């Protein structure tokens, strides 16, 4: 039986997107006959009524879960995040030193220094490892203006990245736009990098029409053209621009904006909504996974945001939930990003230039005034998801990323 140790800070029962996505992936991989051990952190958020008993060691669907580091309640403060990352990396390193040479170790960019951890421990323990990029650091911080590209910290960070990436036996990306960045910044040949199409934490067998949606009725939006943004409102997303698009469309009584989620950009965007006196915007808090079917179908069109210069750095996972529920996409993202590529390839939405509020508002107006166009794009979105982006497609692609040979000994010592 092939044995894999998977290293990711976020895992069951955390309600973060990465946790939901990779828990699904690992469970299905285990069902296909791979022995999985997971090294993760303690969850930051647990769904209400989940009944989850958070222990340091537990088993889920045959997967052995080992939680590493301290249980930090608030990772949003810099000090809390530093303790969280540091304690996780040290504890996970100790665990990885107990991995035998036949076991394959696979990590992702959560936390950002995971590749360095795998490289250092593999030198001592002798195992081979693979690595998948969910986002790129420090490139994301540089693009946000949070870190100078010439600083000693940046140079040291990128040097360690290069050593860690080039030493990996397998490399995977969630976005094809990441491959040129890896080639130019780290000398990674394109043939070494495999594209793993993204997937959604919620899937349906058929699109749920807006007319069937109970949430729209409860919110009094059943007679509106609802444009929804659902998910993380973090530093990479320009939520203010979406609010300003709502301001541009405030005189169109048909159009209503629905924002669902949380993140570091939400508070400022809510304050902007109040300052502008917008009555065509509704804000809802983050919803647990068991409500995604209702929330993701509560719109006629859905929004994706990615700031300028973020192509090749991150791939917002919310696009794939939109595709899974058969809704047209309005994406304010860089033209060379994976999101824009998918929309152009599948004909499932419209793309606006980051920061261009008028173009974004025009795209929304186009769909609201052309119901047939919106319906056709939504149908193409659902067909594309079923053809290429389901979790089963991701499992198959991930299996192909793993080595062919099977390991034999125990996955990890219980230290």
N, C-alpha and C positions, 0 to 999 in steps of 0.2 A: 504493500500500500504506500502510495506517495505521501510524504509528510511535509507539511508547510507550517512554519511559524509566521504569523501575520502580526506586524507591528503598526499600530495606529492608536493615537491618543484617544480618539472618539470611537466608542463601540457601545453595544447594548448595555443598559436600556436608555442611554443618553438620547435626548430628543433632537440633537444636532443633525443636520442633513447628512454629514459624512458618516455618522453613526448608523443612521437608518439605511443608507445605501450599502455600506460595507457589511453590516450585519446580514442583510438579505443575500449579498454576494457570497459570503462565507458559508452561510447555512446551505445554500444551493450547491456550493462546491463540495461541502461535506456529504450532501446527499448523493453526489456523483462518485463518491468513493475516496476522496482525499481526506487524510487525517489532519485536522486543523487545530492548532494551538494559537490563541490570541493573546498578545501582550498589549494592554490598553490602560488608560487611566480611569479614575473614578468619574462617574457622569457629572456634568455640570447641571443638567436639567433632566428630570425624570417625569414622564407623563403622569398626570393625576390618575388615581385609581388603577395604576399599573400593577400594584401589588408587588413591585420589585423589592427584593431584599438584597441590598447592595453588600455583597461579601467580597473579600479579596480574591477568593477562588470560587468558581462555580462552573457548571456545565450547562450549555444551551444547545439543544438539538445535536448532541454528540460533539460539540466544540468545547474544548477546555479553555476557559477564560481566566487569565491571570491579570489582576489589576495592580498597576505599579504606581509608586509615588504616593504623595499625600493627597488627601481628599480636601481640595480647596473649593470653598463655596463661591468665591467671586474671582473669576479669572479675568475680568475686564479691567481691573486695576493692574498697573504695570508690575507692582511688587508681587501681587498674587499670581500673575501669569509667570513671572520669573521663577517663583517657588514651584509652581505646578510643572513647568517644563523641566526645570533642573532635577526635581525629585523623580519625575517620570524617567528621564534619560539615565540617571544613575541606577535606579532600581532595575530598569529594563536591561541595562548593560550587564548587571550582575546575573540576570536571568539568561541572557544570550550567551554568556560564557559557559553555560551548562548545555548548550545545544551541540549535538554530535555533528560530525562532518557530513553525514549523508542527508541531513535535514536541510531543506531549502528555506531560507528566511526571506520574507517579502515585506517591505515597508512602503509607506506613503508619506507625503509631506505634511504630516500632522503628528508631532509638531515639526516646524520647519527644519530642525537640526537632525531629523531622523536618519538622513543619509550618512551623516558623520558618525552617528552611533553604529550603524551597520558596518561601515568601513572599519572602524577601530576594533570592534569586537570580532569581526571576521578574521582580522589579522591574527588574533590570539586563539580563537576557537577553531579556525580552519573551515568554516562553512562558506557556502556560496550564497549570494543574496541578489535579489531583484528590487527594483524601486519604481514606483509609479508617481508621476507628477500630477497633483491636483491643482497646484499653483506653483509659481516660482518665486523664491526668495533668495537674495535680497532684491530681485528685480521689481517686485511689487512695491516695496518700500521706496525704491529709487523713483519709480513712476509716480508715486504719490507725493514726492518731494520730502519724504520723511528721512531720507538717508542720502548723503552725497555719494555719487558714483566713484569719487576719487579718494574717499576717506580711508584711513588704514583699516577700519573695521570692515568696510565693503571689500577691500582687496583681500583681506585675510579670509573673509567669509566665502568669497568666490573661489579662492584657491582651494579651500577645503571642499567646496562643492565639486570642483573639477576632479580632484583626486577621488572623491567618493563616487561620483557618477561614472567615471571611466573604469573604476574597479568593479562595477556591478556586472553580474552575468546577464541580467535582463533589465531593460528599461521600457517603461510604458508611459503614455501620455493620454489625457482625456481630451486634448485638443490638438488638431494637426498644426495649428498656428504656433504651438510650442516647439516644434521640431527645428525650424530655422533659428530660434533663440538658443536652443541647446547647441546647435552646430556653431553659431557665430561666437557665443560666449564661452563655450567649454570644449570645442573641438570634437563634439560627439557626432559621428557620421550618421546620416539619416537612416541607413539600413539597420543600425543597431536599435532603433527606437520603434516600438510598435504602438499603433493607435488602438486604444480601447474605447469604443463608443460609449458615451454616458448612458445612464438609465434613470428611471424614476422610482421614488420610494412608494408611489401609489400607481396602480394600473387598473384599468377597467376593460371589460370585454367589448364594450361599445360605448361611444360618447354619450354622456348624459346631457340632454338638451337643457337650455336655460329655462324653458317653460316647466320642466320637471323639478326645478331647484327650490327646495323649501326655504333655504337661507335668504334667497332673493325676496321671497314673500314676507319673511319675518322682518327684513330690513326695509320693506316698502320700496323695493327697487325693481319689482317685476314688470313695470312699464317703462323702464329705462334701458338705454344701451350702456351696459356696464363694462368698464375697462378696469382690469384688476392687476395690481402688483402684489404677489404673494411670496413671502420668504424673507431671507436675510436682508437687512437694510444696513449694510456695512460700509467700510471705507472705500471699497472699490465701486460702489454704486452711487449714481448721482440722483438721489431721491428728490432733492430740491428742484431739479429740472422737470421731473414728472409732475410735481405740484404746480410749477409755473405753466406747464401745458394745460393743467386743469383750469388755471386762471385764464389762459387764452380762450378756452372753450366754455367759460362760465355763462355766456349768453345763449348757449345751445341747451335748452331744457331737456333734450333727449339724453344727453351724455352725462354719466355719473362715474366717478373714480372710486374704487374700493381698494384700500391698502390694508394688507394683512401681514403681520409679522413683527419682528423686533430687530434691534441692531443699533449700532452707534450713531447712525445717521437719522434715526427715526425722530428723536426729540426735536431736533432743529427743523425737520420737515413739518412736523405737527405745528410748531410755533409759526412757521411761515404760512401754513394754511390758515391759522387764526389771524395773523397780521393782514393777509389778503382778504379776509372775510369770506372765504369760499364756502358755499353751501352745497356744492356739487362733489364733495369729498366725504367719504366715510372711512374711519379708522377702526380696525379691529386688531386685537392682540394676537400673538402667536397661538395657533391652534394645534392640538395633538394630532398624531398621525391618523387616528381613527376617524377624524373629521375631515381629512383631506378630500375625500370623494365629494363632500358637500361644498367645500370652499373652492376647490379648483374648477368646479363646474358652474360656479356662481359668477359668470361673466360671458360676454360676447367676444371679447378680445383680451389678450393678456400681455403685460409689459415685461421686458427684460432691460436691465440697465448695466452698462459697463463703461467706466470712464475712459476718456481718450488716453492713448498710449498703453492700454492694458492688454492689447492683443498679444498672444503668446505668453501671458502671465497668469491668467485665470480663465476658467470656463464656468459661468454661472449655471448651477444644476437646475435652476427653476425652468429653463427652456424645456427640459425633457418631461417635466410634469405637465407643461402646457401642451406639448405634442401628444402625450398619453391621453389627455382628455379632449383632444380634437378641437382645440381653439386656435384661431389665427394669432400670430405673434406680431407685436409691434416692438421692435428692439432698437433702443438707442445705444448702439455699440460701434466700435471701430470696424471699418469695412473689411479689414483683413483678419478679423477674429473668427474663431470657430463658430460662434453663434451666427454671425452674418453668413458664413459659408453654408451652414445647414439650411438657413432660410432661403438663400438663393438656389441651392441645389434642389430643395423640395418644393419651392414655390408656396410656402406656407405662411407668408407674412410680409411685412414691410420693415425696412431698415432706415433709421434716421441717424444723422451725424451726432455724436456725443456733444452735448452743450447747445445744440440748435433746437430751441424750444418751439419755434415756429414750424420747423419741418416735422417735429414730433406731433404737434397738434394737428398739422395737415394730414399726417398718416392716419391718426385716429378718426379725423373727420371723414376721410375717404372710406374707411370701413363702416362707420356708422351710417353713412348715406348710401352704401351699396351692400345691402344684406346678402345678396346672392354671391358677391365676391368674398365676403367674410365667411359664408358657409362653405364655399369651394375651398378656400384656404384652410379652414378647419378640418375639412375632410382629408385634404392632402397631409395635414399635420398628423392626424390619427393613422393614416396609411403608412406614413414614413416611420412612425414610432413602432408600429407592429412589424414592419419589415426589417428594421435595423437597430432599434434602440431599447428593446425590452431587456429585463434583467437576465433572461435566459440567453440572449445574444451576448450580454456582458460576461456571463459565466463561461460561455464557450471561448470568447476572446481571451479571457483571463487564463483559462486552462492552457491555451496555446502559448501564453507567455511564460508558463512554468516549464522547467526542464522535463524532458521525456523520462529520464531514468527515475526509478523509485528508490526512496530511502528505506532504511530498515530499522534503526534503533528507536528508542523513545524520543519524543519530540523535544522535551525540555525537562530539566531537573526542577523539582518542587522546592526551590530555595527561596 
